[in-house]
Amino acid sequence: MIRVVYTLSADRITYLKVEGHADHGPYGHDLVCSAVSALTVGGLNNLQQANNYQLTVREGYVEVIEKQTSGAHDPIVLETILTGLRSIAESYPAHIEIERKE
């Protein structure tokens, strides 16, 4: 299962972690994992001020920690990633779960 954990501060995502594998299909043919990976990594590639975040990306694991506040663009990118992940979770609830931490 893919687990997504995030935190908000002043309506901004300050922490986002995506980890695990969906186990929806055989390795290399898992459409849920592919969708989550493409959405997450593609979104992170769109950050304009990536140096404002501590980013960790490796197979089956992405972690984003806000180090300092960014302009308006990057919080929208992170919200777009989370919204896409929620859409995937609605379609495949047995393979991805999303939790907000305080």
Sequence and secondary structure as in RCSB ss.txt:
>XXXX:A:sequence
MIRVVYTLSADRITYLKVEGHADHGPYGHDLVCSAVSALTVGGLNNLQQANNYQLTVREGYVEVIEKQTSGAHDP
IVLETILTGLRSIAESYPAHIEIERKE
>XXXX:A:secstr
 EEEEEEEETTEEEEEEEES   SSSTT  HHHHHHHHHHHHHHTT S GGGEEEEEETTEEEEEESS   SHHH
HHHHHHHHHHHHHHHH TTTEEEEE  
